Amino acid sequence: MSPATDDTDLELVMAIVRPEKLSDVKASLAEAGAPSLTVTQVSGRGSQPAKTGQWRGEEYVIDLHQKIKIECVVESDETETVVDALREGATTGEKGDGKIFVLPVSDAVQVRTGDRGTDAI
């Protein structure tokens, strides 16, 4: 099979969200009809304030917060639906809710069948 052409129009929607919102995000994505997703545990910092803790009498600062990274590859006409579903499921209205990024995908290949482009997703 030949590589996908420029008219494939695939996009990677990547979201960094709070771990406690994962089930809400998954439900929201399922309702929106997102075909598949990948979930990774990550840590990072942004606008969410650092926390101070104490262990054995020593004070320490926690500025890297545990987050969940969710990735979905979708056809570009489904991107806004997936972004809205991610936002709806992840929001708490507080700092540290996360971010959503949309990136172009030049091609996708399904390992088992060799299908490419939109057929692979």
Beta strands, then each sheet from edge to edge (+ up, - down):
strand 1: 10-17
strand 2: 38-44
strand 3: 51-55
strand 4: 58-62
strand 5: 65-75
strand 6: 98-105
sheet 1: 2+ 5- 1+ 6-
sheet 2: 3+ 4-
end
